[in-house]
Amino acid sequence: MSVSLTSKGAATRQRIIEAASAEIREFGVTVTLDDIRARARASKSQLFHYFPEGREELLLAVARYEADLVLSDQQPQLGDLTSWAAWQAWRDTVLARYREQGQQCPMSALITQLGRATPGAQAVVAELMGQWQSQIAAGIARMQAAGEVAEDLDTTRTAAAILAGIQGGVVMMLSTGDFTPLEAALDLGIEHLRCRPPAPARR
């Protein structure tokens, strides 16, 4: 929102967003504004005060909220990829998040509902993926500095490949309920980092 909110107003707006997120998680994107109002204990006037453009604006706010959760749920592991034990802990955290979530993925449903052509939805996804990739790349760089990963490995491209593998695994999990592809993407991505070329033979 362009206008500043009081602390009470910000809390009310956040309560509406969280209520919408919970409704979508349980019942999908077909939930109505009345359903959301009831869960948030908000009046119709409050709903349209904080989201004057209506349903699409609220859904976009929920998508941003869910995107923030994707990253915050991976902390502190994602921000501390400084050892192989830390990478394993991050891997386990990612899997635990998606196992707990199961096939209920509010963000995926919201992006589908809003449409890939919606600039706001695209911006939310681009920001999420950019931050996620940069934190993975930072972890790879730390391991390079520690001599655990080959120095010539392209951190940006490798982080992009790991993230692409995760997202592909998530899509397959949402479609089939099978977590094996997601596990494989994480495991093989980390194994690739650990594959250092042999040291040149001494003469």
Disulfide bonds with the S-S distance in Angstrom:
none
